[in-house]
Amino acid sequence: MSQTYDNGHTALLVMLAAFVATFAITRVVTRLIRSGRGPFGNLEAGGVHVHHLVPGIFLLLITGTFEFFLAPHGAWRSVLAAGFAVGAALTLDEYALWLLLDDVYWAEDGRKSVDAVVFAAGIGLVLLVASNPFAREQGESRLFFAGFLAVNLGLAVVAVLKGRFFLGVGGVMIPFLALVAALRLARPGSPWFRWFYRDGAAKNVKARRRAARRGPWGWDRAVSALSGMPRRRRH
């Protein structure tokens, strides 16, 4: 059993490393293309611009098929894990495109892609650190465990919808973090903010005011530095 766990743990580590590295390299290359520097250029086929999510989707399909068909172990499992992670990174880096069906890579809506990548990497990190964060303790009531799990995951989802990605993902392992994040104000621009904070409402005004006072190394600055996109506009 320990050997099986080690293999799975190693594959997950390879996936996380390949995912993060691919996203970082992709952002560097796209920024060089945008600035006209370096030997890189947009990929075109028959005069049509091919977005990098296209090879990403094919990588996901190919590696997923081989994983189910061959069920490899050892080094080959790690190779497929790396290929799957590369495809996932290329695809999620353009998450905003396949969500909105519009090329908003360098627009404000393109931030959704970075948010999706951060969320996916966070989930991978949680699974890597905890062999089974959802394990039930011996003798614990199944009903109580199911209820606790549902509430905790619900709080984590609320935290993510409020734009609290790190706290939301971390809350999967540490319930207190998910509770704190779920009780905090939503970040301007997050789904929760758009759905429940009406213009002029007290929470809307308070959230915008708090975001405007955020320090120079806030989440917006971090996303801008990572992705090369402009900071979110304040209203």
N, C-alpha and C positions, 0 to 999 in steps of 0.2 A: 504493500500500500504506500509506503514511503517513497518508493521509486516512482510510482504513478504521480504522487503529489509533486515530487521534484521536477518531473518532466513538465507537468502543467504549470508549475511555478516559473520554470525557465522560459517556457513559451510565452507566458504573460509578460515577463521581464523584457524579452526580445520584442514583443509587440509594442510595449510602451515606449521603449527606446527608439524603435523604428518610426513609430507614429510621431513622436516629438521632433526627431531629427528631420523627418520628411516635411513636416509643417514649417520648421525653421528654414530649411533650404528652399522650399517653395516660395516663402515670403521674400527671401533675399533675391531670388531669381526674378520674381515678378516686379519687385521694386527696381531692379537693374533694367529690366525691359522697359518699364514705365519712364525711367529717367534717360533712356537711350545709351546707357553705358554697358560695357561688357560684350561678349560674343553672342548673347542670347537674343532670341526673337520669338514672336508669337508663332505657335504651330498652326499651319493652315493646310487644308486639303481641298483642292478644287476651288480655291478662293473663299472657302468658309473657315472662319476662325474656330479651331478646336479647343475648347476649354479643357483644363487639366483634370476636371472631374470625369471626363470621358475615359481616359486610360485608367483612372482610379476605379471606375465602375467595372471595367473589364478585369482589372486585377482582383477585385472583390469576388467576381463571378468565378474566375479561374481558380484562385486559391481556395475558395469555399468548396467548389466542386471536388478538387483533389483531396481536400481534408476529409470530406464525407466518403469519397470513393476509395481512397487508399488508407485512410486512418493511420498515417505514418507515426513513427516514434523517433526519438533521438534527434540527430542533426536535421533530418528532413522535416520534422515537425517544426523546428525553429525556423527553417527556411520558409515554410508556408506561413508561419505566424508573422514573419517579417514582411512577406509579400502582402498579406492581408492588411497589415497595419499601414503599409505604404499606400495601398489603395484607399483605405479608410481616410487617411490624412488628406490625400489629393481630393477626395470627394467632399469631405466636410469643410475643406478650405473654401469651397464654393457653395456652402450650405445655403447662403442667402439667395443664390441664383436658382437652385431647384426648389426653394421655398416660395419665392416671389415670382419665379419665371421671368426675371429681368436681370440684366447684367449690372449689378450694383456693387461690384467688387470694391471700387474705390469710393463709393458713396457712403453716406451715414448708415444706410440699411445694411451695408456690407459688414458692419460690426457683428451682425448675427452670426456670421461664419466664425469669427474669432471666439465668440461666446460658446458656440457649439463645440469647437476644438478644445477649449478649456474644460468644458463640462465632460467631454469624452475622456480627456487625459486624466481628469480628476477621478472619474469612476475607475479607470485602469489603475491608478495609484492606490485607491482604496482597496481594490481587489488584490493588489500585490502585497500590501501591508498586512491585510487580514486574510488568512486562508479561507475563512468562512464567516463573514460578519453577520450572517443571518442564522447562525447555529442556535438551536434550542438547548437550554441547559437541562441536564438530567433531572427528571422529576418535575419539570415545569409544565404547567397546564397547557395543553395544545390551544385551547380557546384563548387563554390569556396571551400566549405567545403570538398567535395570529392577530389578535387585537392590537398588541403593542407594535408589531411589525407594520400593520396597516397605518396606525397613527404616525409612527416615526417616518415612514416613507411618504405619507401625506404631507407632513411638515417639511420634509426635504424638498418635495416638489414645489410647495408654496415658496420656499426660500429661493429656489432657482427661478421661479416665475417673477419673483421680486427683484431679480438681478443679483442675488447673493450667491454666486456660483460656488465659491470656495467653501462657505459655511454650509451651503446646501449639500454639496458632495461629502464634506467632512461629517455632516450630520447623519449620514448613513451608518457610520461607525460610532459616532458619539452623539446620542440623542439630544443632549443639552444644546449642542451647536445648532441643530436643526430647529429647535424650539426658539432659541434666541433670534435666529435669522428670520423665522416666520413671523415673529412679533415686531420686527423692525420695519421702518418705512420702506416702501418699494423705491428703487432707483428710478429717476425719470427716464422714460424710454423703454422700461421693462414692460412685459405683457401685463403684469398685475397693475402697474401704474396706468396703462392705457385703458384697462377694463374697468377699474374701480375708482380711480381718482379723477373726478370730473373737474373741468376747468373752473377755477375760482374756489373750489372746495378747500377746507382747512388742510387736509392731508396733502393735497396737490401743491399748495403754496409752501407748506413746511418742507416737503421733500425737495422742491426746487431750490428753496433757500439753503437747505443743508448741503445740497449738491454743489451750489455755487460757492459755499465756504470751504469745500473740500481742498485739502492741501495739494501742492504741486505734484505729488506722487500718488494721486488717487487712481482709481480704476480706469477712468477715461484716459489719463496720461499713459498708463501702462499699455492699454489697448492701442493707442495711437503710435507709441514707440515700437510695439511689436508688429503692427500691421502696416504702418505707413499711411494710415487714414487720418483725416483731420479729426480733431476732438469733437465730441458731441456738442451741437449748438445749444446754448442756453436760451430759454424763453422767459 
